[in-house]
Amino acid sequence: MKQKELYKQKMQAQLDEWKADLAKMKAKAKKAEADLKVEADNKIKELAGRIEEGQSKLDKLKEASDESWESLKSGFESAWSSIKSGFEDAASKLK
């Protein structure tokens, strides 16, 4: 076989190998996208839970009498800080 033909076959074999590698990479990328989507969905659920928790705490604070409001306020601020921190942490992972 001529050198030229052997060279062309070698180059074609390399291209075929690269195409196969590319197909594998695309499959991995799709899997990664699916994994990222699952992670994002979980974080979104976590964020929604944090918002619900915050709303619940705020509703309790709104319903408190003037006498109990001051004592609830410090507990509310502590819980609110925790909710805020968790929300910001989860939100930063989605960016």
Residue pairs with C-beta under 8 A, 6 or more apart in sequence:
39 93
40 94
43 90
43 91
43 93
43 94
44 94
46 86
46 90
47 87
47 90
47 91
50 83
50 86
50 87
50 90
51 87
53 79
53 83
54 80
54 83
54 87
57 76
57 79
57 80
57 83
58 76
60 72
60 76
61 69
61 72
61 73
61 76
64 72
